[in-house]
Amino acid sequence: MRAARLSRLIALIAAGSLAGPGAAAAHFGIIYSFPGGRDGSFPHAGVISDEAGNLYGTTYDGGEKCSPFGCGTVFRIAPDGTETLLHTFAGGRDGASPWDRMIRDKAGNLYGTTISGGKAGCSGSGGCGTVFRIAPDGTETVLHAFAGGRDGQFPYAGLARDAKGNLYGTTEFGGTGYYGCTEGFGSGTIFKITPGGKEEVLHAFTGSPDGCLPYSQLIMDSAGNLYGTTAYGGSSDCPPLSCGTVFKLAPDGTETVLYSFGDAPDGEIPESRLTLDSDGNLYGTTVYGGAAGAGAVFMVAADGTEKVLYSFCAKANCADGAFPYAGVHKDWKGDLYGTTGYGGNTSCADGNGCGLVFSLAPDGAETIIHAFRGGSDGNFPVGDLIKDTVGHLYGTAGAGGLDCAEQFGRCGNVFRVDR
């Protein structure tokens, strides 16, 4: 499924022949550049921060306990740029390949997921994925190892946490739902893990019209409702698997599809984490769809009404960006901030653009904050951004970086943009 979408993405970008320089509109700085190998590489997920200004994140590859590319790491970067490896995944029961960003509790514990490792089984022998906790001293505990089938498998998304310490997340496959959506692997689940480590499947997706393949990190409102997206499924006529959904899961386990995406000019295939404002509006992105097929920023109002706020590739040769994998951050003024994985500049070796950081005003006007140039500057920014109290934006570029010796240049960096 992911390989097919990647082929489609490359073909669509190539057909557009991206060209034209991106406009760097703010000061951009690299906080840390990964060298690959033992130190970690490919920081796919965004970072989070603590009260002291430390940043925490994961790398999908690297480390020293797996081969050939490593099983990933958990890292901390101090305000002075010093990086500390908190944990190196070993595969097997320990877990491997963290994909989405972590969350942190008041005691300093970090919580996240790995898409493989844990119990043997599922596809091949790599395991079905885990939920883990990293203590402040670096001690790792596997809170749950997925078993596949009804239990779910491959938790690509990160976690949400309530005031009682319960963790909530999704698995891409598994469950008891309609199997036609994913050719026999199940359509995905929503799960809960108690502080004591007991796991419960709260919902199994059914494909159509319920949605299937949830990739996004869940968010929770003050009443305990969970919100997320499924990349496929829904009730629209999008071939072949429909275009995805926005859903709500109530505390009693009732799931409601708030919106089913249609074909262009609507968005298609939402993989991003949602953002909820005080009026009950939800904001997110779709990787594809929009007026030009290169993705969109959308809003779903509390009454279920959807509006496309911006369609990428609106400017000549997609200089305004293409294919937003990450969600958007909304500030108190109503501006949205996000990234696109491609577009914006032709400096990258494949000529498809290196991706960019953008802002979107309430009136829909887009501003390019930084267009990546590849090489030491980085490229392929697909993680969520965070913003500090003085307006600095922090994020990750999945590839590029200084002195990167990894195959395909998948070392990456952590960056800061000052508005």
C-alpha positions as CSV (number, residue, x, y, z in Angstrom):
1,M,0.0,0.0,0.0
2,R,2.7,2.5,1.0
3,A,4.9,1.5,-2.0
4,A,2.1,2.1,-4.4
5,R,1.4,5.5,-3.0
6,L,5.1,6.4,-3.1
7,S,5.2,5.5,-6.8
8,R,2.1,7.6,-7.4
9,L,3.7,10.5,-5.5
10,I,6.9,10.4,-7.6
11,A,5.0,10.2,-10.9
12,L,2.8,13.1,-10.0
13,I,5.7,15.3,-9.0
14,A,7.7,14.4,-12.1
15,A,4.7,15.3,-14.3
16,G,4.7,18.7,-12.7
17,S,8.4,19.3,-13.4
18,L,8.8,21.4,-10.2
19,A,10.9,24.5,-10.7
20,G,11.4,27.9,-9.3
21,P,13.1,29.0,-6.1
22,G,11.5,28.9,-2.7
23,A,11.4,32.2,-0.8
24,A,13.1,31.8,2.6
25,A,11.2,34.5,4.6
26,A,12.7,33.9,8.1
27,H,16.0,33.0,9.8
28,F,16.6,29.3,9.6
29,G,19.1,27.4,11.7
30,I,20.1,23.7,12.2
31,I,20.1,22.7,15.8
32,Y,21.5,19.2,15.2
33,S,22.5,17.3,12.2
34,F,22.5,13.5,12.4
35,P,25.6,11.8,11.0
36,G,23.9,8.4,10.7
37,G,25.1,5.1,12.0
38,R,25.1,4.6,15.7
39,D,23.8,8.1,16.3
40,G,20.6,7.5,14.4
41,S,19.2,8.6,11.0
42,F,15.9,9.5,9.3
43,P,14.1,11.5,12.0
44,H,10.7,11.0,10.4
45,A,8.7,12.3,13.4
46,G,8.6,15.8,14.8
47,V,10.1,16.7,18.2
48,I,8.5,17.7,21.5
49,S,9.9,20.0,24.2
50,D,10.1,20.3,28.0
51,E,10.0,23.3,30.3
52,A,13.8,23.7,30.2
53,G,13.9,23.9,26.4
54,N,15.2,20.4,25.8
55,L,13.9,18.7,22.6
56,Y,13.0,15.0,22.4
57,G,12.5,12.9,19.3
58,T,13.1,9.6,17.5
59,T,15.0,8.4,14.5
60,Y,13.5,5.6,12.4
61,D,16.9,4.1,11.5
62,G,20.3,4.0,13.0
63,G,21.6,2.8,16.3
64,E,24.1,0.0,16.8
65,K,21.9,-3.0,17.7
66,C,20.4,-4.0,14.4
67,S,21.5,-4.4,10.9
68,P,21.8,-3.3,8.2
69,F,20.3,0.1,8.9
70,G,19.6,-0.1,12.6
71,C,16.3,-0.2,14.5
72,G,16.1,3.5,15.5
73,T,16.8,5.6,18.5
74,V,15.3,8.0,21.1
75,F,17.3,11.2,21.6
76,R,17.4,14.5,23.6
77,I,18.9,17.7,22.4
78,A,19.8,20.3,25.0
79,P,19.3,24.1,24.3
80,D,23.0,24.3,23.6
81,G,22.7,21.7,20.8
82,T,24.2,18.8,22.7
83,E,22.6,15.5,21.7
84,T,22.1,12.6,24.1
85,L,21.0,9.1,23.0
86,L,18.4,8.0,25.6
87,H,17.7,4.6,24.0
88,T,18.7,2.5,21.0
89,F,16.1,0.0,19.9
90,A,17.4,-3.6,19.6
91,G,14.5,-5.1,17.6
92,G,12.8,-8.3,18.7
93,R,11.0,-7.9,22.0
94,D,12.4,-4.5,22.5
95,G,10.7,-3.0,19.4
96,A,12.1,-1.4,16.3
97,S,11.4,1.6,13.9
98,P,9.6,4.4,15.8
99,W,7.6,6.3,13.2
100,D,5.6,9.1,14.9
101,R,6.4,11.6,17.6
102,M,6.3,10.8,21.3
103,I,4.4,12.4,24.2
104,R,5.8,13.3,27.7
105,D,4.2,13.3,31.1
106,K,4.9,15.7,34.1
107,A,7.4,13.2,35.6
108,G,9.5,13.3,32.4
109,N,8.6,9.9,31.1
110,L,8.4,9.6,27.3
111,Y,5.8,7.4,25.5
112,G,5.7,6.2,21.9
113,T,5.2,3.4,19.5
114,T,7.4,1.3,17.2
115,I,5.9,-0.2,14.0
116,S,7.7,-3.5,14.4
117,G,9.3,-5.7,17.1
118,G,7.6,-7.0,20.1
119,K,6.0,-10.4,19.6
120,A,7.0,-12.5,16.6
121,G,4.4,-13.0,13.9
122,C,2.4,-10.7,11.7
123,S,4.1,-10.0,8.4
124,G,7.4,-11.8,8.3
125,S,9.2,-12.3,11.6
126,G,9.7,-8.7,12.6
127,G,6.9,-8.5,15.1
128,C,3.7,-6.5,15.2
129,G,4.9,-3.4,17.0
130,T,5.0,-2.0,20.5
131,V,4.0,0.7,22.9
132,F,7.0,1.9,25.0
133,R,7.9,4.1,27.9
134,I,11.3,5.8,28.4
135,A,12.1,6.9,31.9
136,P,14.1,10.1,32.5
137,D,17.2,7.9,33.2
138,G,16.8,6.2,29.8
139,T,15.3,3.0,31.1
140,E,12.9,1.5,28.5
141,T,9.8,-0.5,29.3
142,V,7.6,-2.2,26.7
143,L,4.1,-1.5,27.9
144,H,2.4,-3.6,25.2
145,A,3.5,-5.8,22.3
146,F,0.8,-6.3,19.6
147,A,-0.2,-9.7,18.6
148,G,-1.8,-9.0,15.3
149,G,-5.3,-10.2,14.3
150,R,-8.0,-8.9,16.7
151,D,-5.3,-7.2,18.8
152,G,-4.1,-5.0,15.9
153,Q,-0.7,-4.6,14.3
154,F,1.7,-1.9,13.1
155,P,1.0,1.2,15.2
156,Y,2.4,3.9,12.9
157,A,0.7,6.7,14.9
158,G,1.9,8.3,18.2
159,L,-0.2,8.3,21.4
160,A,-2.6,10.5,23.4
161,R,-2.7,10.4,27.2
162,D,-5.5,11.3,29.6
163,A,-5.3,12.7,33.1
164,K,-5.4,9.2,34.6
165,G,-2.4,8.1,32.6
166,N,-4.3,5.9,30.1
167,L,-2.7,5.8,26.7
168,Y,-4.7,5.8,23.4
169,G,-3.5,5.1,19.9
170,T,-4.2,3.3,16.6
171,T,-2.9,0.4,14.6
172,E,-2.7,0.5,10.9
173,F,-4.0,-3.1,10.4
174,G,-5.7,-5.7,12.5
175,G,-9.0,-5.8,14.3
176,T,-12.2,-7.6,13.5
177,G,-13.5,-5.1,10.8
178,Y,-14.1,-5.5,7.1
179,Y,-11.1,-7.2,5.5
180,G,-11.7,-6.1,1.9
181,C,-10.1,-2.8,2.5
182,T,-6.7,-4.2,3.2
183,E,-6.6,-7.6,1.5
184,G,-7.0,-9.8,4.5
185,F,-5.1,-7.8,7.2
186,G,-8.0,-6.0,8.8
187,S,-8.8,-2.3,8.6
188,G,-7.1,-1.0,11.8
189,T,-8.0,-0.4,15.4
190,I,-8.2,2.2,18.2
191,F,-6.7,0.9,21.5
192,K,-6.3,1.9,25.1
193,I,-3.5,0.9,27.5
194,T,-4.0,1.5,31.2
195,P,-1.1,2.6,33.5
196,G,-0.9,-1.1,34.6
197,G,-0.3,-2.2,31.0
198,K,-3.7,-3.7,30.2
199,E,-4.7,-3.2,26.6
200,E,-8.2,-2.9,25.2
201,V,-9.4,-2.5,21.6
202,L,-11.9,0.3,21.7
203,H,-12.9,0.2,18.1
204,A,-12.2,-1.9,15.0
205,F,-12.6,-0.1,11.7
206,T,-14.8,-1.6,9.0
207,G,-13.5,0.0,5.7
208,S,-16.6,1.6,4.2
209,P,-18.3,3.7,5.3
210,D,-16.3,3.5,8.6
211,G,-12.8,4.2,7.3
212,C,-9.6,2.1,7.3
213,L,-5.9,2.5,7.8
214,P,-5.5,5.1,10.6
215,Y,-2.0,6.6,10.5
216,S,-2.6,9.8,12.5
217,Q,-1.9,10.4,16.2
218,L,-5.1,10.8,18.1
219,I,-6.0,14.0,20.0
220,M,-8.4,14.3,23.0
221,D,-10.8,17.1,24.0
222,S,-11.7,18.1,27.6
223,A,-14.7,15.8,27.5
224,G,-12.6,12.7,26.7
225,N,-13.6,12.4,23.0
226,L,-10.8,11.2,20.7
227,Y,-10.4,12.6,17.2
228,G,-8.3,11.2,14.3
229,T,-8.2,10.4,10.6
230,T,-8.2,7.2,8.5
231,A,-6.2,7.4,5.3
232,Y,-8.7,5.4,3.3
233,G,-12.3,4.2,3.5
234,G,-15.4,6.4,4.0
235,S,-18.6,6.8,2.1
236,S,-17.3,8.7,-1.0
237,D,-16.9,7.5,-4.5
238,C,-13.1,7.8,-4.6
239,P,-11.6,4.8,-6.4
240,P,-10.4,2.3,-5.3
241,L,-10.6,2.4,-1.6
242,S,-12.3,5.8,-1.0
243,C,-10.4,9.0,0.1
244,G,-10.4,8.7,3.9
245,T,-12.3,10.1,6.9
246,V,-12.2,12.3,10.0
247,F,-13.7,10.5,13.0
248,K,-14.6,10.9,16.6
249,L,-14.6,8.2,19.3
250,A,-16.8,9.0,22.3
251,P,-15.8,7.8,25.9
252,D,-18.5,5.2,25.6
253,G,-16.9,3.7,22.5
254,T,-19.3,5.1,20.0
255,E,-17.5,6.0,16.7
256,T,-18.8,8.7,14.4
257,V,-17.5,9.6,11.0
258,L,-17.5,13.4,11.0
259,Y,-16.5,13.7,7.3
260,S,-15.7,11.5,4.4
261,F,-13.4,13.0,1.8
262,G,-14.3,13.0,-1.9
263,D,-12.3,13.3,-5.0
264,A,-10.5,16.5,-6.2
265,P,-10.9,19.3,-5.6
266,D,-11.5,17.9,-2.1
267,G,-8.6,16.5,-0.2
268,E,-7.6,12.8,-0.4
269,I,-5.7,10.5,2.0
270,P,-5.4,12.3,5.3
271,E,-2.4,11.0,7.3
272,S,-1.9,14.0,9.6
273,R,-2.6,14.6,13.3
274,L,-5.6,16.9,13.7
275,T,-5.7,20.3,15.6
276,L,-8.8,21.2,17.6
277,D,-9.6,24.9,18.3
278,S,-11.8,26.4,21.1
279,D,-14.8,26.5,18.7
280,G,-14.7,22.7,18.0
281,N,-13.2,23.1,14.5
282,L,-10.7,20.5,13.4
283,Y,-7.7,21.3,11.1
284,G,-5.5,18.9,9.2
285,T,-3.9,18.1,5.8
286,T,-4.3,15.5,3.1
287,V,-1.3,14.1,1.3
288,Y,-3.1,14.1,-2.1
289,G,-6.2,15.7,-3.5
290,G,-6.9,19.4,-3.6
291,A,-7.3,21.3,-6.8
292,A,-4.0,20.2,-8.2
293,G,-3.8,16.7,-6.7
294,A,-0.7,17.6,-4.5
295,G,-2.5,17.8,-1.2
296,A,-4.6,20.3,0.8
297,V,-5.1,22.0,4.2
298,F,-8.7,21.5,5.4
299,M,-11.0,22.4,8.2
300,V,-14.0,20.3,9.5
301,A,-16.4,22.4,11.5
302,A,-18.2,21.2,14.6
303,D,-21.3,20.6,12.5
304,G,-19.3,18.3,10.1
305,T,-19.1,20.9,7.3
306,E,-15.7,20.7,5.5
307,K,-13.8,23.4,3.8
308,V,-10.5,23.2,1.8
309,L,-8.4,26.1,3.1
310,Y,-5.5,25.7,0.7
311,S,-4.6,23.5,-2.3
312,F,-0.9,23.0,-2.9
313,C,0.7,23.5,-6.3
314,A,-1.4,26.6,-6.6
315,K,1.7,28.5,-7.8
316,A,3.7,27.8,-10.9
317,N,5.6,24.5,-10.8
318,C,4.5,23.8,-7.2
319,A,6.8,26.5,-5.7
320,D,4.3,26.7,-2.9
321,G,5.0,23.1,-1.8
322,A,3.5,19.7,-2.5
323,F,2.4,16.7,-0.4
324,P,1.9,17.6,3.2
325,Y,2.3,14.6,5.4
326,A,2.3,16.4,8.8
327,G,-0.5,18.2,10.5
328,V,-0.7,21.9,11.1
329,H,-0.1,24.0,14.3
330,K,-2.6,26.8,15.0
331,D,-1.6,29.9,17.0
332,W,-3.7,32.4,18.9
333,K,-4.0,34.6,15.9
334,G,-5.5,31.9,13.8
335,D,-2.5,31.3,11.6
336,L,-1.6,27.7,10.7
337,Y,1.9,26.4,10.4
338,G,3.0,23.2,8.6
339,T,5.4,21.5,6.2
340,T,5.3,19.8,2.8
341,G,7.5,16.9,2.0
342,Y,8.2,18.1,-1.5
343,G,8.1,21.2,-3.7
344,G,9.4,24.6,-3.1
345,N,12.9,24.2,-4.6
346,T,14.7,22.2,-7.2
347,S,18.1,21.8,-5.4
348,C,17.4,18.2,-4.4
349,A,19.0,15.5,-6.6
350,D,15.7,14.2,-8.0
351,G,14.6,17.7,-9.1
352,N,11.3,17.3,-7.2
353,G,11.8,20.0,-4.7
354,C,13.1,19.5,-1.1
355,G,10.0,20.6,0.8
356,L,9.2,23.7,2.8
357,V,7.8,25.2,6.0
358,F,4.7,27.3,5.4
359,S,2.1,29.5,7.2
360,L,-1.5,29.9,6.2
361,A,-3.4,33.1,7.3
362,P,-7.1,33.0,8.3
363,D,-7.9,34.4,4.8
364,G,-6.1,31.5,3.1
365,A,-3.0,33.4,2.0
366,E,0.1,31.1,2.2
367,T,3.6,32.4,3.1
368,I,6.7,30.3,2.5
369,I,8.7,30.5,5.7
370,H,11.6,28.3,4.5
371,A,12.3,26.3,1.4
372,F,14.8,23.5,2.0
373,R,17.7,23.3,-0.4
374,G,18.9,19.7,0.3
375,G,22.4,18.8,1.3
376,S,23.4,20.2,4.7
377,D,20.2,22.3,4.7
378,G,18.1,19.1,4.7
379,N,15.1,17.9,2.8
380,F,11.9,15.9,3.2
381,P,10.3,17.6,6.3
382,V,7.4,15.4,7.2
383,G,7.1,15.7,11.0
384,D,4.8,18.0,12.9
385,L,6.0,21.4,13.9
386,I,6.0,22.8,17.4
387,K,6.1,26.5,18.4
388,D,7.5,28.0,21.6
389,T,6.2,31.0,23.5
390,V,8.4,33.5,21.6
391,G,7.4,32.2,18.2
392,H,10.2,29.9,17.2
393,L,9.2,26.9,15.1
394,Y,11.0,23.5,15.6
395,G,10.9,20.5,13.3
396,T,12.8,17.8,11.6
397,A,14.0,17.1,8.1
398,G,14.1,13.4,7.4
399,A,17.0,13.5,4.9
400,G,20.1,15.5,4.2
401,G,22.4,16.9,6.8
402,L,26.1,17.6,7.4
403,D,28.6,14.8,6.5
404,C,25.8,12.3,6.0
405,A,27.3,8.9,4.8
406,E,24.0,7.0,4.9
407,Q,22.5,5.4,1.8
408,F,20.2,7.8,0.0
409,G,21.3,10.6,2.4
410,R,18.7,9.6,5.0
411,C,20.4,11.2,8.0
412,G,18.3,14.4,8.6
413,N,18.4,17.2,11.1
414,V,16.5,19.1,13.7
415,F,15.9,22.7,12.8
416,R,14.5,26.0,14.1
417,V,12.9,28.8,12.2
418,D,12.7,32.3,13.7
419,R,9.8,34.4,12.4
